[in-house]
Amino acid sequence: MLITSSCGIINIKRSGSSSSRFDSYNEDISSSRITFAELPEVKAPTSIGPVSAGAGNAVDKDLEEALTHFANNKKEEPYFSGFTILVYSGIDRDLAFKTRNDLYSAFPEINTFMQYQQPRYLVKVGKYINRIEALYLFEKIKEQFPIARIIQDRFQRESVGNEQEIQNAEGEN
C-alpha cells in the first residue's frame, strides 16, 4: 500500500513551451575561435608559354618502364582471373553430359568445356576478361538454359611455346 500511494506524489511540471525558454539565449564564442593569418594573393599567369619538347620525357620513360615490368610479370603467371558462363553445376554425371550435348546442339559455334570438382560437375562456356564481354552470349544461353549464370573463374594461360612462336614469327617479318 505504501508503494501505490507514493506514485501520486511525484508531479513533473514544465514551465512554458520548450522553445520559448531559449528565445533570448545569446553566447559570444569569438574569443575561443581559432584564427588564421590572411593568405597572400596569387597572381594568375597572363599567358602560358610554350612547353618544351622534352618536358614529359622523364615521366614517359618511367611510365613505359613500369608498364613493361607489369606486363612481363603478368606473362609469367600461369593463370589469369576472368569470367565464364556456368550452364550446369551438380553431382549428376549423366545430366552434366546431357547439358553439354544440348548446349552444343543449340549453339554449335560455341566451345563448351566440362570440369569435375569433386563431388560436382561443371559445364562452362567461354573465357572472358570482364563480365561485360560475357553478357552477349549469356543472354542467348539464358533463353534455353535459365539456370545459367556468369561467374568468376581462373584460367590457365595458353602454353608458353605458342607465345614464343608468335614472337618469333613477328620478328622474322
C-alpha positions in Angstrom: 0.0 0.0 0.0 2.9 2.3 0.7 4.2 1.8 -2.9 1.0 2.7 -4.6 0.4 5.8 -2.6 3.9 7.2 -3.2 3.4 7.2 -7.0 1.0 10.1 -6.8 3.4 12.4 -5.0 5.8 12.9 -7.9 4.5 15.5 -10.3 6.7 16.9 -13.0 5.7 20.3 -14.3 7.1 22.1 -17.3 7.4 25.8 -17.2 6.4 27.4 -20.6 6.9 25.8 -24.0 10.2 24.2 -24.7 11.3 26.6 -27.5 10.2 29.8 -25.8 12.7 29.3 -22.9 15.7 29.7 -25.3 14.4 32.7 -27.4 16.6 35.1 -25.5 19.7 32.9 -25.3 22.9 34.5 -26.6 26.5 33.4 -26.3 29.7 35.0 -27.7 32.4 32.4 -28.6 34.6 34.6 -30.7 37.3 34.7 -28.1 37.8 30.9 -28.2 37.7 30.5 -32.0 41.0 29.8 -34.0 42.1 32.5 -36.4 44.4 32.2 -39.3 46.6 34.7 -41.0 45.5 36.1 -44.3 46.9 34.3 -47.3 48.8 36.4 -49.9 47.1 37.0 -53.2 48.2 34.7 -56.0 48.5 36.3 -59.4 47.2 34.2 -62.3 49.6 33.9 -65.2 48.6 36.1 -68.1 49.7 33.6 -70.7 51.0 30.1 -70.7 54.3 29.8 -72.5 55.2 27.0 -74.9 56.0 23.7 -73.3 59.5 22.4 -74.1 59.6 19.2 -76.2 61.4 17.2 -73.6 59.3 18.3 -70.6 57.4 14.9 -70.3 60.2 12.6 -71.3 61.2 11.6 -67.7 57.7 10.7 -66.8 57.1 8.9 -70.1 60.2 6.9 -69.7 59.3 5.9 -66.1 55.8 5.1 -67.1 56.9 2.9 -70.0 59.3 1.0 -67.8 56.6 0.4 -65.2 54.1 -0.8 -67.8 56.7 -3.1 -69.3 57.7 -4.5 -65.9 54.0 -5.0 -65.1 53.3 -6.8 -68.4 56.3 -9.1 -68.0 55.3 -10.1 -64.5 51.8 -10.9 -65.7 53.1 -13.0 -68.6 55.0 -15.2 -66.1 51.9 -16.1 -64.1 50.4 -19.4 -65.2 46.8 -18.3 -64.5 44.6 -15.2 -65.1 41.4 -14.2 -63.5 38.2 -13.6 -65.6 34.6 -14.7 -66.0 32.8 -17.6 -67.6 29.2 -18.7 -68.1 28.3 -21.6 -65.8 25.5 -23.6 -67.5 25.3 -26.6 -65.2 26.7 -27.4 -61.7 25.6 -30.6 -60.0 26.6 -34.1 -58.9 24.7 -35.9 -61.7 27.2 -37.0 -64.3 24.7 -38.0 -66.9 22.8 -34.7 -66.6 26.1 -32.8 -67.0 26.9 -34.7 -70.2 23.3 -34.2 -71.4 23.6 -30.4 -70.7 26.9 -30.2 -72.6 25.4 -32.1 -75.6 22.2 -29.9 -75.5 24.3 -26.8 -75.4 26.4 -28.0 -78.3 23.3 -28.8 -80.3 21.7 -25.4 -79.6 24.9 -23.5 -80.2 27.4 -25.5 -82.4 29.7 -22.5 -82.8 30.3 -22.3 -79.0 33.1 -24.3 -77.4 31.9 -25.8 -74.2 34.1 -27.5 -71.6 33.4 -29.6 -68.5 35.2 -29.7 -65.2 35.0 -32.1 -62.4 35.5 -30.6 -59.0 34.7 -33.4 -56.6 31.8 -34.1 -56.0 30.3 -31.9 -58.7 30.4 -31.5 -62.5 30.6 -28.1 -64.1 29.6 -27.2 -67.7 31.1 -23.9 -68.7 31.2 -21.7 -71.8 33.8 -19.0 -72.7 36.8 -17.3 -71.1 36.3 -13.6 -70.7 38.4 -10.8 -69.1 35.4 -8.9 -67.8 31.7 -9.5 -67.2 30.5 -7.2 -70.0 32.2 -9.4 -72.7 30.2 -12.4 -71.4 26.8 -10.7 -71.4 26.0 -11.0 -75.1 26.4 -14.8 -75.2 24.9 -15.1 -71.7 21.6 -13.6 -72.9 21.4 -16.1 -75.7 22.1 -19.1 -73.5 19.8 -17.9 -70.7 16.8 -18.3 -73.0 17.3 -22.1 -73.3 19.2 -22.7 -70.1 17.5 -20.5 -67.4 19.8 -21.6 -64.6 22.9 -20.3 -66.4 24.9 -17.6 -64.7 28.1 -15.6 -65.1 30.8 -16.5 -62.5 34.3 -15.5 -61.7 36.9 -18.1 -62.7 40.7 -18.6 -63.1 42.0 -19.8 -66.4 45.3 -21.3 -67.3 47.3 -19.3 -69.8 47.9 -20.7 -73.2 51.2 -22.6 -73.5 54.4 -20.6 -73.4 55.5 -22.3 -76.6 52.7 -20.7 -78.6 53.6 -17.2 -77.4 57.3 -17.7 -78.3 56.3 -19.0 -81.8 54.2 -15.9 -82.3 57.0 -13.6 -81.2 59.5 -15.4 -83.5 57.1 -15.1 -86.5 56.7 -11.4 -85.8 60.5 -11.0 -85.6 61.0 -12.6 -89.0 58.6 -10.3 -90.7 
